């Protein structure tokens, strides 16, 4: 149920764009999510009490109460946001009444949900256990006889399933000649995802632009556009798209993280540090965010704080080779050869196929007056096609 609740939140949380200088970051909402993910619902509710005028905080509050079995309290909260978040609130109420076995009320709210721009599909709805309680009712059968959207709409859900299972050619065949009317932007986004996963980046980008021309704020298309441009080193477009994504979907915390990453890609180091610090204020246990902060600190040559953060990361997770490599690289730059050597050795113990690490380890060993070990390390690197290591072998090892 926890995953279902968070998926419902992230599917729906799209709000109008705001000025670039006024990015809305719902800190209390994010902190509540963090408490909830740590299975601390009472702490989450306390945090949500600090943003009880925010409809998304009310939405999460209602869903936490629903999971706790407080259906009346949950329903009361949903009703307060039916005008601000009609799609989410009506669907939440449909789930509550289905859970209680009240088919007529559940279907009535489901009809309200289907009046929204992009209702959930039949397969998505039927994946929720609550609706099994009313699946044999007359009201349920009558509703699905005429659900209020084109019959081919279910093909979009089928395409998502095909992509999830790696059937990319089947996805293209299913969607390419179909017309989904006002939902064509979803079709193009799914085609882009299928093409990109299959290695056709140009076709993916063409479909992304088609999707965004019909719905410029569609988060899934913006997310894929950012990912493609990041991979292709088009960092300015990556940055601008990440900013658009954060402005249009600010209640998804991963967009905040992604924007911080995009800032660093265009050398906006202080901006990157500002936004990753906000993220870490909400999700302090995130290894990925803490590691990214270390990379920002290194780019600013703030090695002291970078080492402090890396030491904490390694104390939490000593199985990640990248932590040892980066700490070794810092010590290498500081010419602390013994500490660098130890960290490179640890990284190689975890994963031995690292030619550049063997190269640097050999340099450390050479500076520690350990020529035989240095030659052994360079020989290892050279065997993995590292040209610089081969040169070091020729220069210092004689064969």
C-alpha positions as CSV (number, residue, x, y, z in Angstrom):
1,X,0.0,0.0,0.0
2,X,2.9,2.4,0.8
3,X,4.2,2.2,-2.8
4,X,0.7,2.7,-4.2
5,X,0.2,5.8,-2.2
6,X,3.4,7.4,-3.2
7,X,2.8,6.5,-6.9
8,X,-0.6,8.2,-6.7
9,X,1.0,11.3,-5.4
10,X,3.8,11.5,-8.0
11,X,1.4,10.7,-10.9
12,X,-0.8,13.6,-10.1
13,X,1.4,16.4,-8.6
14,X,1.6,18.8,-11.6
15,X,1.0,22.5,-10.9
16,X,1.2,25.6,-13.1
17,X,4.6,27.0,-14.0
18,X,6.2,29.6,-11.9
19,X,9.0,32.2,-12.4
20,X,12.5,30.8,-12.5
21,X,13.5,33.2,-9.7
22,X,10.7,31.8,-7.5
23,X,11.1,28.1,-7.6
24,X,8.7,26.6,-5.1
25,X,10.3,23.9,-3.0
26,X,7.8,22.3,-0.5
27,X,10.3,21.5,2.2
28,X,7.8,20.4,4.9
29,X,6.1,18.1,2.3
30,X,9.4,16.5,1.4
31,X,10.3,16.0,5.1
32,X,6.9,14.4,5.6
33,X,7.6,12.0,2.7
34,X,11.0,11.1,4.3
35,X,9.3,10.3,7.6
36,X,6.7,8.3,5.8
37,X,9.4,6.3,3.9
38,X,11.1,5.5,7.2
39,X,7.8,4.1,8.4
40,X,7.2,7.0,10.9
41,X,3.7,8.0,10.1
42,X,3.2,10.0,13.3
43,X,6.3,12.1,12.5
44,X,5.0,12.5,9.0
45,X,1.7,13.8,10.2
46,X,3.4,16.2,12.6
47,X,5.4,17.6,9.7
48,X,2.3,17.8,7.5
49,X,0.7,19.9,10.3
50,X,3.2,22.7,9.4
51,X,1.9,22.9,5.8
52,X,-1.8,22.2,6.3
53,X,-2.8,25.0,3.8
54,X,-0.9,23.1,1.0
55,X,-3.3,20.8,-0.9
56,X,-0.5,18.3,-1.5
57,X,0.2,18.1,2.2
58,X,-3.5,17.5,2.8
59,X,-3.4,14.8,0.0
60,X,-0.5,12.9,1.7
61,X,-2.2,13.4,5.1
62,X,-5.4,11.9,3.8
63,X,-3.6,8.9,2.3
64,X,-1.7,8.2,5.6
65,X,-4.9,8.2,7.5
66,X,-6.4,5.8,4.9
67,X,-3.6,3.4,5.4
68,X,-4.1,3.6,9.2
69,X,-7.7,2.6,8.7
70,X,-9.1,6.0,9.6
71,X,-11.5,6.2,6.6
72,X,-13.7,8.9,7.9
73,X,-10.8,11.2,8.7
74,X,-9.2,10.5,5.3
75,X,-12.4,11.1,3.4
76,X,-13.0,14.4,5.3
77,X,-9.5,15.6,4.2
78,X,-10.0,14.5,0.6
79,X,-13.3,16.5,0.4
80,X,-11.5,19.7,1.4
81,X,-9.3,19.5,-1.7
82,X,-11.9,18.4,-4.3
83,X,-11.8,21.9,-5.8
84,X,-8.0,22.3,-5.8
85,X,-7.0,18.7,-6.7
86,X,-10.2,17.3,-8.2
87,X,-8.6,14.3,-9.9
88,X,-6.5,13.1,-7.0
89,X,-9.2,13.8,-4.4
90,X,-12.0,12.1,-6.3
91,X,-9.8,9.0,-6.9
92,X,-8.9,8.9,-3.3
93,X,-12.5,9.0,-2.3
94,X,-13.3,6.2,-4.8
95,X,-10.7,4.0,-3.2
96,X,-12.0,4.7,0.3
97,X,-15.6,3.8,-0.6
98,X,-14.4,0.7,-2.5
99,X,-12.4,-0.4,0.5
100,X,-15.5,-0.1,2.6
101,X,-17.6,-2.0,0.0
102,X,-19.8,0.9,-1.0
103,X,-20.0,0.4,-4.7
104,X,-22.4,3.2,-5.5
105,X,-20.4,5.9,-3.7
106,X,-17.1,4.6,-5.1
107,X,-18.3,4.6,-8.7
108,X,-19.8,8.0,-8.2
109,X,-16.4,9.4,-7.2
110,X,-14.7,7.4,-10.0
111,X,-17.0,9.1,-12.5
112,X,-15.8,12.4,-11.0
113,X,-12.2,11.3,-11.5
114,X,-12.9,10.4,-15.1
115,X,-14.0,14.0,-15.8
116,X,-10.4,15.0,-15.2
117,X,-7.9,15.5,-18.1
118,X,-6.0,12.3,-17.7
119,X,-7.8,9.6,-15.6
120,X,-6.1,6.4,-14.6
121,X,-6.5,3.4,-16.9
122,X,-8.6,0.3,-16.3
123,X,-5.5,-1.8,-15.6
124,X,-4.1,0.8,-13.1
125,X,-7.4,1.0,-11.3
126,X,-7.9,-2.8,-11.1
127,X,-4.4,-3.3,-9.8
128,X,-5.6,-1.7,-6.5
129,X,-6.9,-4.3,-4.1
130,X,-9.6,-2.0,-2.8
131,X,-11.6,-2.2,-6.0
132,X,-11.8,-6.0,-5.8
133,X,-14.4,-5.4,-3.0
134,X,-16.9,-4.0,-5.5
135,X,-15.8,-5.7,-8.7
136,X,-18.9,-7.9,-8.9
137,X,-21.4,-5.1,-8.2
138,X,-23.8,-4.0,-10.8
139,X,-22.6,-0.4,-10.5
140,X,-19.0,-1.5,-11.3
141,X,-20.1,-3.4,-14.4
142,X,-22.2,-0.6,-15.7
143,X,-19.4,1.9,-15.2
144,X,-17.0,0.0,-17.3
145,X,-19.5,-0.6,-20.1
146,X,-19.1,3.1,-20.8
147,X,-16.1,4.5,-18.9
148,X,-16.0,7.8,-20.7
149,X,-12.8,7.7,-22.7
150,X,-11.9,6.3,-26.1
151,X,-11.6,2.5,-26.4
152,X,-8.0,2.8,-27.6
153,X,-7.0,4.6,-24.5
154,X,-6.2,1.3,-22.9
155,X,-3.5,0.9,-25.5
156,X,-1.5,3.6,-23.7
157,X,-1.5,1.4,-20.6
158,X,-0.6,-1.6,-22.6
159,X,2.3,0.3,-24.2
160,X,3.6,1.2,-20.7
161,X,3.5,-2.5,-19.8
162,X,5.4,-3.5,-23.0
163,X,8.1,-0.9,-22.4
164,X,8.5,-2.1,-18.8
165,X,9.1,-5.6,-20.1
166,X,11.5,-4.5,-22.8
167,X,9.2,-5.0,-25.8
168,X,10.1,-1.8,-27.7
169,X,9.3,-2.9,-31.2
170,X,5.9,-4.1,-30.1
171,X,5.3,-0.7,-28.5
172,X,6.0,1.1,-31.7
173,X,3.8,-1.2,-33.7
174,X,1.0,-0.8,-31.1
175,X,1.1,3.0,-31.0
176,X,2.5,4.4,-34.3
177,X,-0.7,4.5,-36.4
178,X,-3.1,5.2,-33.5
179,X,-4.7,8.6,-32.9
180,X,-5.4,9.3,-29.2
181,X,-6.7,12.8,-29.8
182,X,-6.0,15.1,-26.8
183,X,-3.8,12.3,-25.3
184,X,-1.4,12.1,-28.3
185,X,1.2,13.8,-26.2
186,X,1.3,10.6,-24.0
187,X,1.6,8.5,-27.2
188,X,4.6,10.5,-28.4
189,X,6.2,10.3,-25.0
190,X,5.8,6.5,-24.9
191,X,7.2,6.2,-28.5
192,X,10.1,8.3,-27.4
193,X,10.8,6.1,-24.5
194,X,10.6,3.0,-26.7
195,X,12.9,4.4,-29.4
196,X,15.4,5.7,-26.8
197,X,15.6,2.4,-25.0
198,X,16.2,0.7,-28.4
199,X,19.1,3.1,-29.3
200,X,17.3,5.4,-31.8
201,X,18.0,8.7,-30.1
202,X,16.9,10.9,-33.1
203,X,13.5,9.3,-33.3
204,X,13.2,9.6,-29.5
205,X,14.0,13.4,-29.6
206,X,11.5,13.9,-32.5
207,X,8.7,12.3,-30.5
208,X,9.7,14.2,-27.3
209,X,9.3,17.5,-29.2
210,X,6.0,16.3,-30.7
211,X,4.8,15.5,-27.1
212,X,5.9,18.8,-25.7
213,X,4.4,20.8,-28.6
214,X,1.0,19.4,-27.5
215,X,1.7,19.6,-23.7
216,X,4.8,21.7,-22.9
217,X,4.5,20.9,-19.2
218,X,4.2,17.1,-19.4
219,X,6.7,15.9,-16.7
220,X,7.4,12.5,-18.3
221,X,8.4,14.1,-21.6
222,X,10.5,16.8,-19.8
223,X,12.2,14.0,-17.7
224,X,13.2,12.0,-20.8
225,X,14.3,15.1,-22.7
226,X,16.6,16.0,-19.7
227,X,18.0,12.5,-19.6
228,X,18.8,12.3,-23.3
229,X,20.5,15.7,-23.3
230,X,22.5,14.8,-20.2
231,X,23.7,11.7,-21.9
232,X,24.5,13.5,-25.1
233,X,26.4,16.2,-23.1
234,X,24.0,18.9,-24.3
235,X,24.3,20.4,-20.8
236,X,22.7,23.8,-21.4
237,X,19.5,22.1,-22.7
238,X,19.8,19.6,-19.9
239,X,19.9,22.5,-17.4
240,X,17.0,24.4,-18.9
241,X,14.8,21.3,-19.2
242,X,15.6,20.3,-15.6
243,X,14.6,23.8,-14.5
244,X,11.3,23.4,-16.4
245,X,10.7,20.1,-14.8
246,X,11.3,21.4,-11.3
247,X,9.0,24.4,-11.9
248,X,6.2,22.2,-13.3
249,X,6.5,19.3,-10.9
250,X,7.9,20.7,-7.7
251,X,6.3,18.1,-5.5
252,X,8.5,15.3,-6.9
253,X,11.8,15.5,-4.8
254,X,13.8,13.7,-7.5
255,X,13.3,16.8,-9.7
256,X,15.1,18.9,-7.1
257,X,18.0,16.4,-7.0
258,X,18.0,16.4,-10.8
259,X,18.1,20.1,-11.0
260,X,21.1,20.3,-8.7
261,X,22.9,17.8,-10.9
262,X,22.1,19.9,-14.0
263,X,23.5,23.0,-12.2
264,X,26.8,21.4,-11.8
265,X,26.9,20.3,-15.4
266,X,26.8,24.0,-16.5
267,X,29.4,24.9,-13.9
268,X,26.8,26.6,-11.6
269,X,28.6,25.2,-8.6
270,X,27.2,27.3,-5.8
271,X,23.7,26.9,-7.2
272,X,24.2,23.1,-7.3
273,X,25.4,23.2,-3.7
274,X,22.4,25.3,-2.6
275,X,19.8,22.9,-4.1
276,X,21.5,19.7,-3.0
277,X,21.7,21.1,0.6
278,X,17.9,21.8,0.5
279,X,17.4,18.2,-0.7
280,X,19.7,16.8,2.0
281,X,17.8,18.9,4.6
282,X,14.8,16.9,3.7
283,X,16.4,13.5,3.0
284,X,19.6,13.5,5.0
285,X,20.1,9.7,4.7
286,X,20.3,9.8,0.9
287,X,23.6,8.2,-0.1
288,X,23.3,9.5,-3.7
289,X,22.7,13.0,-2.6
290,X,25.5,13.0,-0.1
291,X,27.9,11.6,-2.7
292,X,26.8,14.2,-5.2
293,X,27.5,16.9,-2.6
294,X,31.0,15.5,-2.2
295,X,31.5,15.9,-6.0
296,X,30.4,19.5,-5.8
297,X,32.8,20.2,-2.9
298,X,35.6,18.6,-4.9
299,X,34.8,20.8,-7.9
300,X,35.1,23.8,-5.6
301,X,38.4,22.4,-4.2
302,X,36.9,22.2,-0.7
303,X,38.7,19.0,0.0
304,X,38.4,19.2,3.8
305,X,34.6,19.1,3.8
306,X,34.6,16.6,1.0
307,X,36.7,14.2,3.0
308,X,34.5,14.7,6.1
309,X,31.4,13.8,4.0
310,X,33.2,10.8,2.3
311,X,34.3,9.4,5.7
312,X,30.7,9.5,6.8
313,X,29.5,7.8,3.6
314,X,32.1,5.0,3.9
315,X,31.2,4.4,7.5
316,X,27.6,3.8,6.4
317,X,28.5,1.8,3.2
318,X,32.0,0.4,2.8
319,X,31.0,-1.7,-0.3
320,X,30.9,1.2,-2.8
321,X,34.1,1.4,-4.8
322,X,33.3,4.9,-6.1
323,X,33.6,6.3,-2.5
324,X,37.1,4.9,-2.1
325,X,38.1,6.0,-5.6
326,X,37.0,9.6,-4.9
327,X,38.6,9.7,-1.5
328,X,41.8,8.2,-3.0
329,X,41.7,10.9,-5.8
330,X,41.5,13.6,-3.1
331,X,44.4,12.2,-1.2
332,X,46.3,11.8,-4.5
333,X,45.8,15.5,-5.3
334,X,47.0,16.4,-1.8
335,X,50.0,14.1,-2.3
336,X,49.0,12.0,0.7
337,X,50.4,8.9,-1.0
338,X,49.8,6.4,1.8
339,X,46.1,7.3,2.3
340,X,45.5,7.4,-1.5
341,X,47.2,4.0,-1.9
342,X,45.1,2.5,0.8
343,X,41.8,3.8,-0.7
344,X,42.8,2.7,-4.2
345,X,43.6,-0.8,-2.9
346,X,40.2,-0.9,-1.2
347,X,38.5,0.0,-4.4
348,X,40.4,-2.7,-6.3
349,X,39.4,-5.3,-3.7
350,X,35.8,-4.5,-4.4
351,X,36.2,-4.4,-8.2
352,X,39.5,-5.3,-9.7
353,X,38.9,-4.2,-13.4
354,X,39.9,-0.5,-12.9
355,X,42.9,0.4,-15.0
356,X,43.0,4.1,-14.0
357,X,43.0,3.1,-10.4
358,X,45.8,0.7,-10.9
359,X,47.7,3.5,-12.7
360,X,47.3,5.9,-9.8
361,X,48.1,3.2,-7.3
362,X,51.3,2.6,-9.1
363,X,52.2,6.3,-8.9
364,X,51.4,6.3,-5.1
365,X,53.7,3.3,-4.7
366,X,56.4,4.9,-6.7
367,X,56.3,7.9,-4.4
368,X,56.3,5.7,-1.4
369,X,59.6,4.1,-2.7
370,X,58.0,0.8,-3.5
371,X,59.1,0.4,-7.1
372,X,58.4,-3.3,-7.5
373,X,54.8,-2.8,-6.4
374,X,54.5,0.2,-8.6
375,X,55.6,-1.8,-11.6
376,X,53.1,-4.6,-10.8
377,X,50.3,-2.1,-10.6
378,X,51.2,-0.5,-13.9
379,X,51.5,-3.9,-15.5
380,X,48.0,-4.6,-14.4
381,X,46.7,-1.3,-15.9
382,X,48.6,-1.8,-19.1
383,X,47.1,-5.2,-19.5
384,X,43.7,-3.4,-19.5
385,X,44.9,-1.1,-22.4
386,X,45.8,1.9,-20.3
387,X,48.4,3.7,-22.4
388,X,49.8,5.9,-19.7
389,X,50.5,2.9,-17.6
390,X,52.4,1.3,-20.5
391,X,54.5,4.4,-20.7
392,X,55.2,4.3,-17.0
393,X,56.3,0.7,-17.4
394,X,58.7,1.6,-20.2
395,X,60.1,4.5,-18.3
396,X,60.5,3.1,-14.8
397,X,60.4,-0.7,-15.1
398,X,62.6,-1.5,-18.0
399,X,60.3,-4.1,-19.6
